[in-house]
Amino acid sequence: MTAHHPTEIGPVLDLRNIHVSFNIGRKQIVHAVSGVSFGIDREETLGLVGESGCGKSSLARAIVQLPPPTSGQVFLAGLDLTAMDAGSLRAIRPRIQMVFQDPVSSLNPGRRIGRSIAEPLRVMGIKDKAEITSRVRRMMTAVGLDPGQYADQVPGRLSGGQCQRVSIARALMTRPDVLICDEPVSALDVSVQAQILNLLNRIKADFGLAMLFISHDLAVVKRVSDRVAVMYLGSVCELAPVEALFSRPAHPYTAALLCAIPQPIPGNRRLADITVPNDFPSSTGLPSGCRFHPRCPRMKVPCAEQPPLMSEIENGHHVACHFPIQ
């Protein structure tokens, strides 16, 4: 099943200087996302990684305007979502969809699978029952679910992997341009993770999707991504093609994350061990200068005084660091 690919120039999804802040008290403000910019092309997967609490999910929700970012712009195929009123947003929402972390809780437990997958069509105003049934059956087949066996089942009778296939099918029913996957395999067994990752790689090509894949698991991100953005305390500190980032990380934080990946052969590391303190600064009191400098083993005086700018060190490889790893 192949989606129609409209003619377009530039990235399908384009984020420009996105900021997200929350008030948690009279005087406390959480700076969840600070100045994030990147684009994703059609049939490209951008992996977004970072520690829990770094702002990955807040960024995902800002992209779909739930809620809108505090400042900055989100462009979908050249259309500025942040400038739209509620009616215009409702009309364009089918073109950007999400797959969530917990596949079971993301489904209505009392609604049969076929009806859950069909729900986006009903929301869009499609009433032809024959067309709905036909599209549901084709989509279930596309994600590896037998319509005859599963369409009348409820989520409680399915495994976690099967429920995630249902969630993916439901997201694809609107034939979106962009699919945002927020930790889509972290709740699944390792063997099932591989099946879902293979499925996501296949549907990206079949449907011509631009995909944002959010995870804290670098090994998973490496398998599914074309490029990777590393996020720390609300900001992107490194953005690179997947092979360049894993073989030649330029930011000390990226290198520390890679060193934390378990190795099948002890001592067989391509990078020198880099460790950082566990103290994670609060988003309500951000460090001056580089946000990573209180934990950075390469910290020097300028790091505490001046925020580093994102710069390109080689083709497509960008890093925000005063003293990047050579």
N, C-alpha and C positions, 0 to 999 in steps of 0.2 A: 504494500500500500504506500503510494508515494504522494506526498502533499504537493500542491501547486507552489512553485517558488516565484514570488514576485520579483521583478527587476528592481534592484536597489543599489545604492552607492553608500559605502561605509558600513559600520557595524549594525547589526539588527538591534542589539541592546547597547546603549551608550550612556554611561553614568558620568556626570560632571560635577565634581566637588561636592559630594553628598555629605551632609552633616545630619546626625540624629541625636537629639538631646531629650532627656526626661527629667521632670521635676519630681523629686522624691521627698521633699520637705520644703519648708519655707525658704531655706537658704542653700539646700543641696541640689545640685544638678549633675546628672549622670551624662557624661559625654560618650555615648555608645559608639558613634561613628563620626570620624573627623576627616573631612576632605578626601573621600575616596573617589577615584576616577578610573574607569577602564571601559573598554568596549568588548563585545563578543560578536564574532561573525557567524553567519549561517553555517551550519554543520560543524561548528566548533564547540568544544567543551572547555570552559575555564574552571579549574579547580580553585576553591577558596578555602584555605586552611588557616589554623591558628588555635590557640588554647581556648578552652571553655571560658566564656565571658569576654572574648575579645571583640564582639560586635557582629559576628557573621550572620546570625539570625535576624538581628535588628536591621542589618543592611538588606537582607532578603525581603523583610516586610516593608521596608521603605520603597523598594523597587516596585512592589505591587500596590503601593500607596495605602497600606494598612498598618500604621498610619502613614501619611506622606512624610517625606524627610523634612527636618527643620529648615534646611536650606539646600540649594543645589538643584540640579535638573536630571530627570530620567527620560531619555528618548527611546521610544520603541519604533523602529523603522522610520525614524525621522520625526515622529510625533512626540511632543513634549507632554508627558503624562502629568507633570507637576503643574502645568498651566490649565488643565482641564477641569470643567465643572463635574458634578456628580453624574449627570446624564451622559456626558461624553465618556467619562471613565467606565461607566457600566457597559457602554457599547463596545469599548475596546478591550475590556478585561478578558474576553475569550482568547485573545491573542497572546496572553501571558498567563501561564498556569504553574501551580506548585505541587510537588510531591513531598509529603511530610515524613518525619522520623519514625513515628509509631503508626504502622499501617493499620493495625486493628482499631485503635481509638479514632483514627481519621475517617472511619466508616460508620454509618448508622447501624447499630447492632440488630435492629429489627427490620431493616430493609433488605430485600433480596438483592443479590449481586447484580443481576441484570438491570434492575431498576436504579441502583446506585450509579452504574455506569451511564445509564440513559439520562440521569437527572440534568446534566449540563445542557442537553438538547432541549429539554422542557423549559429550562430557565431562559434559553435563547428564543423561545416561542415556537419551536417546531412541534407540531401536533399530529402529524401523519404517523399513525402507529406502525404501519408497515415499514416506513422509512426508518423509524427509530429502532425497531426490532432488527432490521437488516444491518444498520450501522453498528449496533451493539454486538451482534454476532461476529461481524468482520473484525471489530476492535478486540474482542476477547480472543479470537484466533490469532491476531497479530501479536498479542502479548503472551501467548502460550497457554491459554485457558480454553478448554473444551466448552463451548456454549451449552451443549446438551447436558453436560455433567454439572456445570457450576452456575448457570444463570439463575436457577431457582433456589440456590443455597443462601444461607445467611452467613455473615462473616465469622460467627462463632464456630462454624464447621470447617473453616479453612485454616491452613497454616499461615504463619507470618509471611512467608515468601509469596504464597498465593494471594494474600490480602494486599501485599505491595504491588503485585501485578494488576490487581483490581484498581488500586489507586492510580497507577500509571495509565491504565486504559481510560479511566474516568477523566484524567487530565488531558489526554490526547483527543477526546471526543470533540473538542472545539477546534481542533486542528490549529494549535497555537504556533506562533513564531518562536517563542521562548519558553523553555521549561526550566524551572528553578527546583532543584532537588536539595532539600535541607536535611542532611544526615540520613539519606534514604535507606542505608544498609546497616547502620550501627546497631539496630535492634534485632538483626538477623544472625543466624548461625553462619560460620565462615563458608561452608559449602553453598549455602543459599545466597550469600553475598555475591559469590562469583557468578551465579546464574542471573541475578538482577543486574550486575554490572555489564555482563554480556548483552542482556536485553537493552539496557540504556544505550550502549554503543551502537546496537543495530537500529533502534528506532531513531537515533539522531540522524543517521544517514537516510533511512526510509522516509522520514517525515521532514527532512531538511531543517532540523531544529538548531537554534542556538541554545546551549545548555550551560547553566551555572550550577556546579556541583559543589556543595558545601560539606565539609567534613573536617574532623580533627585527626583523621587517620591518613598519614602521608602515603602509606603503601597502597591504600585504596585509591587515593587521588592520582597516584602515578599510573595506575592501570587504566583509568577512564579519561584522563585529561589530555588536552593538546597544549594548554598553557596553565600555569599555576600562579595564583596571587597569594602571598603570605601576609596575614593580617596580625597586627600586634596592637592591643589596647586602642582599637578603633581606627587605626591607620594601616594602609598597605605599605609594607617596608620592602618588599621585593616582588617583581612580576617578571616571569621568564617562560620560554618554552620548556616543556616538562623535562626533557633530557638535559638541557643546560642547567636548570635549577637543581636537579638531583646530582649531577656530576660536578658542577662548578658553582655552588652557592656563594653569593657575594656578601650577604648580610649575616652577621654572627648569630642572630636569632634563627634564621633558616638553617644554618649549619648545626646549631644545637638541637633543633627539631629532628634533623636527619640522623644525628648521632644517637638519638633516643629510640630509633627504630630497632627492634630486636633483630640480631643477626643470626642466620642459621648456622654459621661457622664462627665460633668465638674468636675474636681477634682479627677477623677478616673485614676490616673497615677501610673504605676508600678515603675517609677524612680523619684528620686528627681529632681525638675526642675533645669536644667543647661542651662544658657543663655550665649551667647558670644557676644562681640561687632560686629557691622556690618562691620567694617573696614576690607576689604579683601586685603591682601598684593599684590603687583604687581608681575607678573611672570618675570619681567625684573630686579627686585631687591629683591631676595629671602632673607628671614630672616636667620640669623645664627642659628646654632643648630637645634632644632625642628622647623619645619616651622609653626606649630600651636601655638608656645609659645606666640606670641604677643596678641593672643585672648583667651588664655587658662586660666580658673579660677583656675587651679591647678598648675600653673607655678612656678618653683623654679629655683635657680641659674643654675644647670646643664642643664636645658632645653634650655637656651639661648647660651650654649657653645658647646654642643656636640649633633650631630644628633643621635636620638635613632635608634637602630637596631631592625629589626623585630624578635620577639621571640615567641615561642609557650608557652602559659600559661595553656592550657589544650588541649585535643585531637582535633586537627584540628583547634584550635582557636589561631590565631597569632595577635600580636599587636606590633606597633612601638611606645613605650611610656616609658619614664623614670619612671613615677609614675602612672601605670595603675590603673583603678578603680577596687577595689577588690569585 
